[in-house]
Amino acid sequence: MKAEEFRGTLTGSEPPTGLSEPLKALWWDAKGDWARAHGLVDELETAEGMAVHAYLHRKEGEAWNADYWNARAGKRFRRETPDAEWEALVEGLGRG
């Protein structure tokens, strides 16, 4: 799923069915509900979940916590800006 298509779903009151937990978290984050987004990935022990967890902490302003979760994910998902990171995560996770 491309980020543009994903953004189109944000007019709804609930995320579309069939989304993975990390994508649901990104959906709720885009809707302005950081706490709900974080709750979906807080204990998710997958690389994708930890990458979204890292993004959420970076967006929150906790770079040290984001670095921790990126290291746990085993990759460097960080992009130049949080918006670019969100886009990359949506597009990467939407392929699976």
C-alpha positions in Angstrom: 0.0 0.0 0.0 1.4 3.3 -1.0 1.4 6.2 1.6 -1.0 8.2 -0.6 -3.5 5.3 -0.6 -3.0 4.8 3.1 -3.7 8.5 3.7 -7.0 8.1 1.9 -8.2 5.7 4.6 -7.7 8.4 7.3 -11.2 9.8 6.6 -12.7 6.9 8.3 -13.3 6.5 12.1 -11.5 3.1 12.3 -8.5 1.7 10.4 -9.4 -0.5 7.4 -9.7 -4.2 8.1 -6.7 -6.4 7.3 -4.0 -4.0 8.4 -1.1 -5.4 10.5 -0.7 -4.0 14.0 2.2 -1.8 13.0 0.1 -0.3 10.2 -2.8 0.2 12.5 -0.4 2.0 14.9 0.7 4.3 12.0 -2.9 4.9 11.1 -3.8 6.0 14.7 -0.7 8.1 14.9 -1.8 9.9 11.7 -5.2 10.5 13.3 -3.5 12.2 16.3 -3.9 9.4 18.8 -0.3 8.7 19.8 -1.3 6.8 22.9 -3.5 4.3 21.0 -0.8 3.9 18.4 1.8 3.2 21.0 -0.4 0.7 22.8 -0.5 -1.4 19.6 3.2 -1.7 19.3 4.4 -1.3 22.9 4.9 -5.1 23.4 5.0 -6.2 19.8 8.2 -8.2 19.4 8.6 -8.1 15.7 11.0 -6.0 13.6 8.1 -4.1 12.1 6.5 -3.4 15.4 9.8 -2.3 17.0 10.4 0.0 14.0 7.1 1.7 14.4 7.7 1.8 18.2 11.0 3.6 17.5 9.3 6.1 15.1 6.6 6.9 17.8 9.2 7.7 20.4 11.2 9.8 18.0 8.1 11.7 17.2 7.5 12.1 20.9 10.9 13.7 21.2 12.6 10.7 22.9 15.5 10.1 20.5 17.3 7.8 23.0 14.3 5.6 23.3 13.8 5.6 19.5 17.5 4.5 19.1 16.9 1.7 21.6 13.9 0.4 19.6 15.7 0.8 16.3 18.6 -1.3 17.6 16.1 -4.0 18.8 14.6 -4.0 15.3 18.0 -4.8 13.9 17.9 -2.0 11.4 18.2 1.7 11.0 14.7 2.9 9.9 15.3 6.5 10.8 14.8 9.0 8.0 15.7 12.7 7.9 12.3 13.8 9.3 9.6 12.0 11.2 7.2 12.6 8.3 9.7 10.9 5.9 10.0 8.1 8.4 6.2 7.7 8.5 6.1 7.6 4.7 8.9 5.0 4.5 7.3 2.8 7.2 3.8 2.9 5.6 5.2 2.0 2.1 7.5 -0.7 3.5 4.9 -2.3 5.7 2.2 -2.0 3.1 4.1 -4.4 0.8 3.8 -7.3 3.1 
